[in-house]
């Protein structure tokens, strides 16, 4: 026979629920409860606190990130505005530079025109002086020729035919172009 049948035959049950078993079970339950409280105090509370701190840190980081994102968007807006302003400022500076360049160009052209006019005026003055000098030289030459002719006429008592011949010779020496100026 087996043991189970023997026990049943003896009048005992499979689980012997006697006072010792109940006492041991209650002590075990109390020990598990105390162990649970002790573990809760030593392990669960620090873990909870750590998780709570971590959660708060994450929330703070998220808030800081959102704040930084908001600040970055504001800065981006400011920089975009400044960039648009810089484009306008660059255009204004280029416009001013073009105006100055055109002004300088006109100034240089005006100076060149006045210099050219002065050079032309000096050249005209020189031409007039040269013309007067040539005319004065011509007059001196004519006076010398007239004196020479007069000397020849006085030296030789000449008749009108010889006189006309001498005048023609003198005029031939002077040339027709001299008298036309």
N, CA, C and O of each residue as an XYZ file, in Angstrom:
724
protein
N       0.801     -1.163      0.000
C       0.000      0.000      0.000
C       0.838      1.216      0.000
O       2.000      1.283      0.400
N       0.203      2.061     -0.436
C       1.032      3.258     -0.527
C       0.787      4.166      0.657
O      -0.090      3.918      1.484
N       1.563      5.202      0.721
C       1.563      6.094      1.875
C       0.289      6.896      1.977
O      -0.216      7.128      3.075
N      -0.223      7.313      0.868
C      -1.418      8.159      0.893
C      -2.587      7.316      1.444
O      -3.364      7.806      2.263
N      -2.702      6.172      1.040
C      -3.784      5.358      1.527
C      -3.587      5.018      2.997
O      -4.555      4.818      3.731
N      -2.420      4.959      3.391
C      -2.158      4.693      4.791
C      -2.538      5.879      5.643
O      -3.082      5.747      6.739
N      -2.251      6.977      5.131
C      -2.580      8.157      5.917
C      -4.082      8.318      5.983
O      -4.645      8.673      7.018
N      -4.705      8.056      4.880
C      -6.154      8.210      4.870
C      -6.741      7.136      5.819
O      -7.729      7.376      6.513
N      -6.143      6.024      5.825
C      -6.619      4.970      6.685
C      -6.384      5.323      8.136
O      -7.178      4.963      9.006
N      -5.316      6.014      8.396
C      -5.007      6.386      9.757
C      -5.904      7.515     10.211
O      -5.986      7.791     11.407
N      -6.587      8.182      9.273
C      -7.511      9.234      9.650
C      -6.897     10.606      9.537
O      -7.427     11.599     10.035
N      -5.843     10.629      8.913
C      -5.221     11.932      8.743
C      -5.446     12.379      7.309
O      -5.621     11.577      6.391
N      -5.433     13.683      7.163
C      -5.642     14.247      5.821
C      -4.325     14.412      5.089
O      -3.235     14.192      5.616
N      -4.497     14.810      3.848
C      -3.319     15.034      3.011
C      -2.564     16.242      3.527
O      -1.343     16.180      3.672
N      -3.235     17.315      3.802
C      -2.641     18.479      4.439
C      -3.007     18.410      5.887
O      -4.181     18.379      6.256
N      -2.053     18.388      6.650
C      -2.350     18.346      8.067
C      -2.455     19.743      8.599
O      -1.427     20.343      8.912
N      -3.631     20.296      8.720
C      -3.820     21.653      9.187
C      -3.902     21.618     10.704
O      -4.986     21.608     11.286
N      -2.869     21.603     11.256
C      -2.850     21.636     12.703
C      -2.411     23.025     13.152
O      -2.172     23.879     12.298
N      -2.299     23.280     14.392
C      -2.001     24.603     14.937
C      -0.594     25.014     14.581
O      -0.352     26.195     14.331
N       0.330     24.101     14.549
C       1.725     24.437     14.225
C       1.821     24.948     12.803
O       2.527     25.923     12.545
N       1.132     24.316     11.883
C       1.166     24.737     10.479
C       0.555     26.101     10.332
O       1.076     26.938      9.594
N      -0.533     26.343     11.014
C      -1.178     27.654     10.942
C      -0.272     28.709     11.561
O      -0.199     29.819     11.033
N       0.413     28.417     12.647
C       1.319     29.356     13.279
C       2.503     29.642     12.376
O       2.910     30.794     12.222
N       3.047     28.611     11.789
C       4.175     28.788     10.870
C       3.754     29.617      9.661
O       4.503     30.484      9.212
N       2.571     29.359      9.137
C       2.074     30.104      7.972
C       1.885     31.559      8.348
O       2.243     32.441      7.567
N       1.315     31.850      9.563
C       1.117     33.245      9.954
C       2.447     33.926     10.187
O       2.602     35.081      9.793
N       3.422     33.268     10.812
C       4.748     33.861     11.031
C       5.393     34.141      9.683
O       6.019     35.186      9.506
N       5.252     33.230      8.734
C       5.809     33.412      7.395
C       5.147     34.608      6.712
O       5.820     35.409      6.064
N       3.825     34.726      6.859
C       3.120     35.857      6.244
C       3.575     37.153      6.883
O       3.786     38.144      6.185
N       3.733     37.164      8.230
C       4.191     38.374      8.918
C       5.618     38.697      8.483
O       5.942     39.861      8.251
N       6.464     37.693      8.372
C       7.844     37.906      7.914
C       7.877     38.454      6.479
O       8.658     39.358      6.179
N       7.050     37.920      5.612
C       6.989     38.410      4.214
C       6.519     39.848      4.211
O       7.035     40.662      3.445
N       5.515     40.191      5.080
C       5.010     41.546      5.147
C       6.095     42.488      5.667
O       6.285     43.575      5.121
N       6.805     42.079      6.714
C       7.894     42.891      7.269
C       9.006     43.050      6.222
O       9.564     44.133      6.046
N       9.310     41.947      5.538
C      10.317     41.994      4.475
C       9.866     42.931      3.363
O      10.672     43.681      2.813
N       8.576     42.890      3.032
C       8.025     43.783      2.015
C       8.167     45.235      2.458
O       8.590     46.084      1.674
N       7.810     45.531      3.730
C       7.943     46.897      4.237
C       9.399     47.335      4.263
O       9.726     48.452      3.863
N      10.272     46.451      4.735
C      11.691     46.763      4.789
C      12.243     46.987      3.388
O      12.988     47.943      3.173
N      11.902     46.147      2.446
C      12.354     46.294      1.053
C      11.746     47.542      0.431
O      12.394     48.240     -0.349
N      10.513     47.810      0.779
C       9.858     49.003      0.274
C      10.593     50.235      0.765
O      10.828     51.176      0.007
N      10.951     50.222      2.030
C      11.639     51.360      2.611
C      13.059     51.453      2.052
O      13.512     52.541      1.696
N      13.753     50.342      1.973
C      15.141     50.364      1.533
C      15.296     50.424      0.020
O      16.231     51.066     -0.457
N      14.440     49.799     -0.746
C      14.619     49.716     -2.190
C      13.555     50.484     -2.976
O      13.876     51.280     -3.858
N      12.307     50.241     -2.651
C      11.248     50.828     -3.476
C      11.184     52.347     -3.334
O      11.045     53.051     -4.334
N      11.283     52.862     -2.106
C      11.216     54.316     -1.922
C      12.377     55.017     -2.624
O      12.138     55.997     -3.331
N      13.620     54.564     -2.465
C      14.708     55.228     -3.202
C      14.524     55.123     -4.724
O      14.817     56.061     -5.465
N      14.036     53.973     -5.163
C      13.808     53.821     -6.603
C      12.692     54.756     -7.046
O      12.780     55.380     -8.104
N      11.635     54.853     -6.228
C      10.537     55.772     -6.552
C      11.051     57.207     -6.572
O      10.751     57.977     -7.484
N      11.837     57.552     -5.542
C      12.385     58.915     -5.489
C      13.296     59.188     -6.696
O      13.247     60.253     -7.311
N      14.114     58.199     -7.003
C      15.000     58.365     -8.157
C      14.188     58.532     -9.437
O      14.497     59.387    -10.267
N      13.153     57.714     -9.594
C      12.306     57.820    -10.787
C      11.569     59.153    -10.809
O      11.402     59.764    -11.864
N      11.128     59.600     -9.625
C      10.421     60.867     -9.545
C      11.374     62.020     -9.905
O      11.011     62.924    -10.658
N      12.602     61.970     -9.353
C      13.592     63.005     -9.686
C      13.922     62.980    -11.185
O      14.039     64.023    -11.829
N      14.065     61.793    -11.708
C      14.363     61.659    -13.136
C      13.218     62.211    -13.971
O      13.440     62.884    -14.977
N      11.988     61.920    -13.544
C      10.806     62.427    -14.246
C      10.785     63.965    -14.183
O      10.511     64.631    -15.182
N      11.078     64.513    -12.997
C      11.108     65.970    -12.856
C      12.224     66.572    -13.716
O      12.038     67.615    -14.343
N      13.382     65.907    -13.741
C      14.501     66.390    -14.560
C      14.122     66.353    -16.035
O      14.403     67.298    -16.773
N      13.496     65.285    -16.461
C      13.072     65.175    -17.863
C      12.064     66.268    -18.192
O      12.138     66.894    -19.249
N      11.112     66.495    -17.268
C      10.122     67.555    -17.478
C      10.816     68.920    -17.561
O      10.466     69.754    -18.397
N      11.804     69.137    -16.682
C      12.553     70.398    -16.708
C      13.338     70.521    -18.009
O      13.397     71.600    -18.600
N      13.940     69.422    -18.457
C      14.679     69.442    -19.717
C      13.748     69.733    -20.896
O      14.100     70.486    -21.804
N      12.575     69.137    -20.872
C      11.599     69.385    -21.938
C      11.178     70.851    -21.920
O      11.095     71.493    -22.967
N      10.911     71.381    -20.713
C      10.532     72.794    -20.604
C      11.670     73.693    -21.088
O      11.429     74.675    -21.790
N      12.917     73.357    -20.711
C      14.072     74.144    -21.150
C      14.231     74.054    -22.668
O      14.540     75.045    -23.331
N      14.019     72.864    -23.202
C      14.127     72.684    -24.647
C      13.061     73.499    -25.366
O      13.339     74.125    -26.388
N      11.847     73.491    -24.835
C      10.782     74.298    -25.454
C      11.109     75.778    -25.353
O      10.889     76.536    -26.297
N      11.639     76.190    -24.199
C      12.030     77.589    -24.020
C      13.157     77.958    -24.992
O      13.134     79.020    -25.615
N      14.147     77.056    -25.108
C      15.247     77.296    -26.041
C      14.751     77.345    -27.484
O      15.213     78.156    -28.286
N      13.801     76.460    -27.800
C      13.239     76.446    -29.146
C      12.514     77.756    -29.420
O      12.631     78.334    -30.501
N      11.758     78.219    -28.417
C      11.040     79.489    -28.575
C      12.034     80.630    -28.762
O      11.845     81.480    -29.633
N      13.097     80.656    -27.947
C      14.130     81.686    -28.079
C      14.810     81.608    -29.445
O      15.079     82.627    -30.080
N      15.081     80.379    -29.882
C      15.731     80.199    -31.187
C      14.837     80.712    -32.308
O      15.315     81.348    -33.247
N      13.537     80.435    -32.211
C      12.615     80.932    -33.229
C      12.568     82.458    -33.220
O      12.511     83.087    -34.276
N      12.593     83.056    -32.017
C      12.612     84.519    -31.930
C      13.888     85.071    -32.545
O      13.851     86.039    -33.304
N      15.034     84.443    -32.213
C      16.307     84.885    -32.783
C      16.322     84.724    -34.298
O      16.838     85.573    -35.025
N      15.743     83.612    -34.758
C      15.684     83.390    -36.204
C      14.873     84.492    -36.858
O      15.255     85.014    -37.905
N      13.749     84.846    -36.240
C      12.935     85.937    -36.769
C      13.702     87.245    -36.794
O      13.634     87.990    -37.771
N      14.438     87.529    -35.712
C      15.241     88.752    -35.661
C      16.315     88.734    -36.740
O      16.537     89.736    -37.420
N      16.984     87.585    -36.897
C      18.038     87.492    -37.907
C      17.464     87.620    -39.311
O      18.071     88.255    -40.174
N      16.301     87.024    -39.545
C      15.664     87.173    -40.856
C      15.350     88.634    -41.125
O      15.571     89.134    -42.228
N      14.832     89.317    -40.109
C      14.540     90.745    -40.253
C      15.822     91.527    -40.526
O      15.861     92.402    -41.392
N      16.871     91.193    -39.769
C      18.154     91.881    -39.974
C      18.706     91.585    -41.363
O      19.260     92.473    -42.012
N      18.560     90.337    -41.827
C      19.055     89.994    -43.157
C      18.323     90.792    -44.231
O      18.931     91.259    -45.194
N      17.014     90.943    -44.056
C      16.269     91.756    -45.010
C      16.757     93.195    -44.943
O      16.899     93.859    -45.970
N      17.012     93.672    -43.732
C      17.534     95.027    -43.557
C      18.932     95.160    -44.153
O      19.277     96.200    -44.714
N      19.738     94.100    -44.029
C      21.087     94.123    -44.590
C      21.006     94.203    -46.108
O      21.774     94.937    -46.729
N      20.091     93.461    -46.711
C      19.926     93.525    -48.166
C      19.585     94.947    -48.592
O      20.133     95.459    -49.568
N      18.681     95.577    -47.858
C      18.318     96.956    -48.183
C      19.507     97.879    -47.974
O      19.746     98.786    -48.771
N      20.259     97.644    -46.890
C      21.420     98.481    -46.599
C      22.493     98.303    -47.674
O      23.114     99.276    -48.103
N      22.710     97.059    -48.106
C      23.680     96.799    -49.173
C      23.254     97.524    -50.449
O      24.075     98.146    -51.124
N      21.980     97.439    -50.767
C      21.463     98.115    -51.960
C      21.656     99.627    -51.836
O      22.016    100.289    -52.810
N      21.419    100.167    -50.654
C      21.610    101.599    -50.420
C      23.076    101.982    -50.577
O      23.393    102.991    -51.208
N      23.967    101.182    -50.006
C      25.403    101.458    -50.122
C      25.847    101.392    -51.575
O      26.598    102.251    -52.035
N      25.383    100.368    -52.308
C      25.726    100.260    -53.726
C      25.183    101.440    -54.512
O      25.851    101.953    -55.410
N      23.987    101.867    -54.183
C      23.396    103.025    -54.852
C      24.235    104.270    -54.601
O      24.509    105.039    -55.522
N      24.641    104.461    -53.352
C      25.485    105.617    -53.024
C      26.821    105.535    -53.759
O      27.317    106.542    -54.264
N      27.403    104.334    -53.821
C      28.675    104.157    -54.515
C      28.521    104.472    -56.003
O      29.396    105.101    -56.599
N      27.407    104.037    -56.604
C      27.157    104.345    -58.020
C      27.036    105.848    -58.228
O      27.587    106.400    -59.181
N      26.298    106.512    -57.317
C      26.139    107.964    -57.434
C      27.497    108.659    -57.337
O      27.788    109.569    -58.114
N      28.330    108.228    -56.378
C      29.649    108.829    -56.228
C      30.495    108.575    -57.472
O      31.208    109.466    -57.935
N      30.416    107.367    -58.010
C      31.192    107.039    -59.210
C      30.745    107.905    -60.389
O      31.580    108.410    -61.140
N      29.440    108.076    -60.551
C      28.928    108.913    -61.643
C      29.365    110.362    -61.417
O      29.758    111.049    -62.360
N      29.294    110.823    -60.167
C      29.723    112.198    -59.855
C      31.208    112.375    -60.189
O      31.599    113.361    -60.812
N      32.032    111.400    -59.763
C      33.467    111.464    -60.059
C      33.722    111.407    -61.563
O      34.590    112.112    -62.077
N      32.973    110.576    -62.258
C      33.112    110.463    -63.705
C      32.791    111.808    -64.359
O      33.533    112.278    -65.221
N      31.681    112.421    -63.943
C      31.300    113.714    -64.509
C      32.337    114.782    -64.177
O      32.646    115.640    -65.004
N      32.868    114.722    -62.958
C      33.888    115.678    -62.549
C      35.140    115.528    -63.416
O      35.706    116.522    -63.872
N      35.566    114.298    -63.640
C      36.749    114.045    -64.470
C      36.503    114.511    -65.900
O      37.375    115.116    -66.523
N      35.304    114.226    -66.417
C      34.971    114.649    -67.784
C      34.973    116.175    -67.872
O      35.503    116.742    -68.827
N      34.378    116.841    -66.873
C      34.360    118.311    -66.876
C      35.781    118.872    -66.815
O      36.109    119.821    -67.527
N      36.623    118.280    -65.960
C      38.009    118.732    -65.877
C      38.733    118.522    -67.198
O      39.500    119.383    -67.630
N      38.494    117.379    -67.844
C      39.129    117.103    -69.131
C      38.644    118.095    -70.192
O      39.437    118.573    -71.003
N      37.346    118.405    -70.189
C      36.822    119.382    -71.153
C      37.429    120.756    -70.923
O      37.812    121.439    -71.874
N      37.518    121.170    -69.641
C      38.099    122.483    -69.369
C      39.573    122.499    -69.748
O      40.066    123.505    -70.260
N      40.287    121.402    -69.504
C      41.692    121.317    -69.902
C      41.830    121.383    -71.417
O      42.712    122.065    -71.939
N      40.953    120.671    -72.119
C      40.982    120.703    -73.586
C      40.670    122.109    -74.091
O      41.310    122.594    -75.024
N      39.685    122.762    -73.471
C      39.351    124.125    -73.887
C      40.532    125.053    -73.634
O      40.819    125.919    -74.460
N      41.217    124.889    -72.516
C      42.380    125.717    -72.209
C      43.494    125.464    -73.219
O      44.139    126.403    -73.685
N      43.719    124.188    -73.560
C      44.755    123.850    -74.549
C      44.406    124.458    -75.906
O      45.274    125.003    -76.587
N      43.136    124.364    -76.297
C      42.710    124.937    -77.587
C      42.876    126.447    -77.567
O      43.340    127.044    -78.538
N      42.492    127.061    -76.448
C      42.637    128.523    -76.330
C      44.100    128.930    -76.429
O      44.434    129.894    -77.117
N      44.989    128.184    -75.731
C      46.426    128.481    -75.812
C      46.941    128.284    -77.234
O      47.737    129.080    -77.732
N      46.471    127.199    -77.894
C      46.897    126.952    -79.278
C      46.435    128.085    -80.186
O      47.179    128.522    -81.065
N      45.190    128.569    -79.975
C      44.691    129.691    -80.791
C      45.513    130.951    -80.534
O      45.850    131.680    -81.467
N      45.834    131.204    -79.266
C      46.656    132.374    -78.939
C      48.019    132.271    -79.611
O      48.523    133.242    -80.177
N      48.615    131.062    -79.538
C      49.906    130.854    -80.175
C      49.808    131.048    -81.679
O      50.707    131.622    -82.292
N      48.709    130.568    -82.283
C      48.528    130.730    -83.729
C      48.422    132.209    -84.084
O      49.005    132.658    -85.071
N      47.673    132.970    -83.272
C      47.546    134.410    -83.527
C      48.903    135.086    -83.376
O      49.268    135.941    -84.183
N      49.657    134.700    -82.330
C      50.980    135.277    -82.131
C      51.913    134.933    -83.281
O      52.672    135.782    -83.748
N      51.856    133.682    -83.737
C      52.688    133.268    -84.870
C      52.308    134.046    -86.132
O      53.167    134.444    -86.920
N      50.995    134.253    -86.303
C      50.525    135.003    -87.463
C      51.041    136.438    -87.401
O      51.520    136.978    -88.398
N      50.938    137.054    -86.213
C      51.431    138.423    -86.034
C      52.941    138.470    -86.249
O      53.463    139.399    -86.865
N      53.641    137.445    -85.726
C      55.091    137.401    -85.900
C      55.432    137.295    -87.372
O      56.329    137.977    -87.868
N      54.694    136.419    -88.075
C      54.940    136.270    -89.516
C      54.634    137.566    -90.240
O      55.362    137.960    -91.151
N      53.547    138.238    -89.835
C      53.201    139.510    -90.476
C      54.263    140.557    -90.179
O      54.641    141.332    -91.057
N      54.754    140.579    -88.919
C      55.810    141.529    -88.569
C      57.083    141.247    -89.357
O      57.735    142.172    -89.843
N      57.433    139.979    -89.483
C      58.614    139.615    -90.278
C      58.427    140.027    -91.722
O      59.360    140.504    -92.368
N      57.200    139.839    -92.234
C      56.906    140.208    -93.616
C      57.048    141.712    -93.795
O      57.590    142.191    -94.791
N      56.545    142.448    -92.797
C      56.662    143.914    -92.881
C      58.130    144.317    -92.864
O      58.551    145.187    -93.627
N      58.912    143.677    -91.987
C      60.346    143.992    -91.933
C      61.006    143.684    -93.264
O      61.831    144.455    -93.752
N      60.637    142.552    -93.848
C      61.205    142.163    -95.135
C      60.799    143.145    -96.219
O      61.602    143.511    -97.077
N      59.539    143.568    -96.170
C      59.049    144.531    -97.168
C      59.780    145.865    -97.018
O      60.130    146.524    -97.997
N      59.998    146.240    -95.741
C      60.722    147.502    -95.512
C      62.134    147.383    -96.057
O      62.638    148.311    -96.689
N      62.772    146.250    -95.817
C      64.124    146.057    -96.326
C      64.133    146.080    -97.850
O      65.029    146.650    -98.472
N      63.106    145.441    -98.444
C      63.034    145.412    -99.904
C      62.774    146.813   -100.462
O      63.345    147.237   -101.467
N      61.873    147.510    -99.747
C      61.577    148.866   -100.208
C      62.820    149.742   -100.103
O      63.092    150.561   -100.981
N      63.575    149.561    -99.012
C      64.802    150.322    -98.841
C      65.797    149.957    -99.919
O      66.444    150.822   -100.508
N      65.912    148.667   -100.169
C      66.819    148.205   -101.220
C      66.411    148.764   -102.569
O      67.251    149.201   -103.355
N      65.132    148.746   -102.823
C      64.624    149.271   -104.092
C      64.881    150.773   -104.200
O      65.274    151.300   -105.241
N      64.640    151.424   -103.077
C      64.864    152.869   -103.088
C      66.333    153.175   -103.326
O      66.666    154.111   -104.053
N      67.216    152.387   -102.713
C      68.642    152.575   -102.918
C      69.016    152.344   -104.370
O      69.807    153.092   -104.943
N      68.441    151.302   -104.964
C      68.737    150.990   -106.352
C      68.231    152.119   -107.248
O      68.888    152.492   -108.220
N      67.069    152.654   -106.918
C      66.477    153.688   -107.757
C      67.281    154.992   -107.640
O      67.502    155.709   -108.616
N      67.694    155.254   -106.434
C      68.460    156.489   -106.257
C      69.842    156.305   -106.885
O      70.364    157.227   -107.512
N      70.422    155.147   -106.724
C      71.751    154.927   -107.251
C      71.741    155.006   -108.769
O      72.688    155.508   -109.372
N      70.764    154.554   -109.337
C      70.685    154.571   -110.790
C      69.549    155.509   -111.126
O      68.409    155.328   -110.700
N      69.851    156.387   -111.804
C      68.770    157.266   -112.208
C      68.093    156.533   -113.335
O      68.624    156.374   -114.434
N      66.985    156.127   -113.037
C      66.324    155.206   -113.933
C      65.089    155.841   -114.503
O      64.512    156.786   -113.965
N      64.747    155.313   -115.533
C      63.511    155.771   -116.157
C      62.368    154.902   -115.699
O      62.597    153.941   -114.964
N      61.162    155.193   -116.095
C      59.974    154.481   -115.660
C      59.994    153.025   -116.103
O      59.492    152.164   -115.381
N      60.527    152.741   -117.204
C      60.543    151.360   -117.674
C      61.433    150.534   -116.758
O      61.079    149.415   -116.388
N      62.586    151.080   -116.393
C      63.482    150.371   -115.511
C      62.860    150.283   -114.129
O      62.989    149.267   -113.446
N      62.188    151.343   -113.719
C      61.528    151.361   -112.401
C      60.448    150.291   -112.350
O      60.363    149.556   -111.366
N      59.632    150.185   -113.372
C      58.574    149.157   -113.429
C      59.184    147.764   -113.414
O      58.671    146.839   -112.785
N      60.311    147.645   -114.139
C      60.973    146.354   -114.185
C      61.483    145.975   -112.790
O      61.372    144.811   -112.408
N      62.039    146.922   -112.015
C      62.536    146.651   -110.678
C      61.383    146.285   -109.726
O      61.531    145.398   -108.885
N      60.262    146.955   -109.857
C      59.091    146.657   -109.014
C      58.607    145.243   -109.302
O      58.258    144.495   -108.388
N      58.592    144.891   -110.563
C      58.147    143.547   -110.937
C      59.106    142.496   -110.379
O      58.671    141.449   -109.900
N      60.374    142.767   -110.440
C      61.356    141.826   -109.908
C      61.182    141.679   -108.390
O      61.236    140.570   -107.858
N      60.976    142.797   -107.708
C      60.809    142.767   -106.258
C      59.558    142.000   -105.875
O      59.560    141.185   -104.952
N      58.498    142.278   -106.601
C      57.245    141.545   -106.329
C      57.422    140.058   -106.628
O      56.865    139.218   -105.921
N      58.160    139.735   -107.627
C      58.416    138.332   -107.947
C      59.204    137.651   -106.858
O      58.962    136.482   -106.558
N      60.159    138.369   -106.248
C      60.952    137.809   -105.163
C      60.094    137.582   -103.910
O      60.252    136.574   -103.221
N      59.186    138.524   -103.621
C      58.339    138.424   -102.436
C      57.314    137.314   -102.628
O      57.100    136.528   -101.706
N      56.693    137.222   -103.753
C      55.701    136.206   -104.027
C      54.301    136.722   -103.825
O      54.059    137.603   -103.000
N      53.377    136.162   -104.589
C      51.976    136.591   -104.523
C      51.329    136.201   -103.208
O      50.456    136.921   -102.723
N      51.734    135.068   -102.607
C      51.086    134.613   -101.379
C      51.342    135.556   -100.222
O      50.531    135.610    -99.298
N      52.416    136.287   -100.233
C      52.728    137.216    -99.157
C      51.718    138.346    -99.137
O      51.290    138.767    -98.063
N      51.344    138.824   -100.249
C      50.437    139.958   -100.332
C      48.999    139.551   -100.043
O      48.182    140.405    -99.698
N      48.668    138.267   -100.175
C      47.316    137.827    -99.957
C      47.023    137.648    -98.464
O      45.855    137.673    -98.077
N      48.006    137.475    -97.640
C      47.789    137.333    -96.210
C      47.482    138.660    -95.663
O      47.258    138.796    -94.460
